[in-house]
């Protein structure tokens, strides 16, 4: 497919993903949170439901049995109300707290923390009939319809399989006492609900996988969009290349002026080059007049050869100067002895007397 036809073959850039996230476009399955809440809720009832049943049974026996109240003023009713709510809260708050924490965790795992105040603003496109019809017949709507049908089939199938498995127990309830029948029915319903919730979690994970795939497809960009984004973020590539060319030319011009003034060039041996100048009449210490790596180092060495400036290979010293010394700054105290040794060697090669440093030299 040609680029002009809108072939979205390029993966989304980090900027595109950030924009989509700021607009609330994230891969998220609402069914996953609901199914996980159902699963953990039923599991919580199985694990923590015994104290709840005992509390409800005791409250029922206390308030529906025994002697009737001889008086029922508002103060007495409120005291009993607070007592009942306190006992129920003691056994129900752990279950509600577990569900609340799970709801937050599932949503955070899917989309992270999102703050989208713009979603509160009115959006007239939401009531556009054409866009609404497009959402109804979209691939996502068809997929949700298919998943809805699958959920009905799965719930019915799991419930039927569980009932057939427990059919013998249900038929044998006729000879049991009423409390035993209630307990057995509660166990059957809870375990059936747990199995249904597990099946719904599997479907929800499939739905999340589809939502993630659909989100990735929606974020894909054409080659033209990628170029436009790079142009907007970094500027016109031609202007960038022009600026780099000008900067390179300015650097070369500066090197052409600075390197001929140097007394020695210290190299590493080919990757780095540092040009050192020392004038005892005007300087307290040697000064770094030029440095560079790669192509710039090659340029410094070439200029040094053209102007007869000695090139000394001192790998540790070149690395230290390149890393620690700024351009047009004096050599620091910890490197001065090594640089002085190199300068002394250079002056000896040239047959010049060694310059005497000023009394306050570093």
Secondary structure, DSSP 8 states (H G I E B T S, - for coil): --GGGT---B---HHHHHHHHHTT-----HHHHHHHHHHHHHHHHHHHHHHHHHHHHHHHHHHHSSS--S---HHHHHHHHHHHHHHHHHHHHHHHHHHHHHHHHHHHHHH-----GGGGS--GGGG-HHHHHHHHTSHHHHHHHHHHHHHHHHHHHHHHHHHHHTHHHHHGGGGS-HHHHHHHHHHHHHHHHHHHHHHHHHHHHHHHHHHHHHHHHHH-B-HHHHHHHHHHHH--HHHHHHHHHHHHHHHHHHHHHHGGG-SEEEESSSSEEEEEE--TTT-SS-EEEEEEETHHHHHHHHHHHHTT-EEEE-HHHHHHHHHH--TT-B--HHHHHHHHHHHHHHHHHHT-------TT--
